[in-house]
Amino acid sequence: MEVSVWRGSGGPGRRGNQTVLDVVSGIQRTVDPSLTCRSACRLGMCGFADGRPHRTCRTHAKRVLAVGRLQIGPLRNLPVIKDLAASISPAGRAGNG
């Protein structure tokens, strides 16, 4: 499985029930520990996979694969801190409403 992860300021083996968050965690553990992400599962604010917003902790990677490729990015409506981490604070959301 090929994985594309958005990186910047402003993969691992595939398992059958692997979520998008599992993929990101696997990249951090085995490929690139500098990858920055934030998971806020109880808030339902996660990220983009395959160009659409998804709860990365509940979305199975195989559901959003496009021809064997998974593209993961930060939420588009929040300010990006770094890589996949977006500001979820009220102050960070103030300018995006």
N, C-alpha and C positions, 0 to 999 in steps of 0.2 A: 504494500500500500504506500503510495506517495503522499506525503503530507506537506502542505505549504502553510507556513505560519507567518503572519505579518510581524515584522520586527522593526524596532527603531524608536526614536524619540519623536514626537509629533510625526526517517523514523523507525520508531520501534516496531517490533513484530505485531501483527494483527491478531486479536482474539475475537471470538464470536460475539460476546456481549460487551465489548469494549465501548465505553462512552467517549464522547469528545473530550471530556475532562480527563479520562484515563489516558488518552493519547497525549494530551498536553503534559500531564504528570510524568508519563513515560519519557517524553523528550527531555524534561528537566532532570530526571534521574539518570538517563543513559546516554543522551546525546549532547545536550547543552544546558548545564546547570544555571547559566546566566539568563535563561528565558524568564521573563517576568510576567506573572499572571496573578489574578485575584479570583477566588471563587467565593461567591456570596449566595450559596444555594437557597437559603431561606428567604432571600430578597427576590429571587427570580430574575436577577440581573446578571447575565453571564457574558455572552459574546455572540459573534456571528460565525456560522459554519455554512458553507455553500451559498454565501450571499444573503442569508436570511437570519434573523435573530433566533437563537435557540437557548434553552437551558442546557448548558454543556454537561451538567452532572446527570441529566436524564435522557439526553439524546444519544442514541446509539450511533457510533461512527458509520456503520454500514448503511444506516438510513439516509445519511447526507452525503455519501460518497458520490462523486460524479466521475464515472469512467475510471475508477480506481484511485481517484485524487480527492483529497480532503483539504479544503481551504478554510483556515481558521483566522479570525480577526477580532479586534476589540469592538465593543458596542459603538455604533456610529453616532449615537445621540449624546454621548458623554465625552468629556475631555480625556484624552489619553495621557496617562502618566508615563508609561513606557511599555512597549511591546503589546501584550494583551491586557494589561492592567489599566482600567479606566477609573476616574474619580467618581465615587458614588456618594460623596458628601453633599449636603444641601448647597454648600458654597460652590462646589464644582459644577452642580447642575444649574445654578442660577442663570447663567448666560445661554442656556440651551433650551429654553422653553418656548 
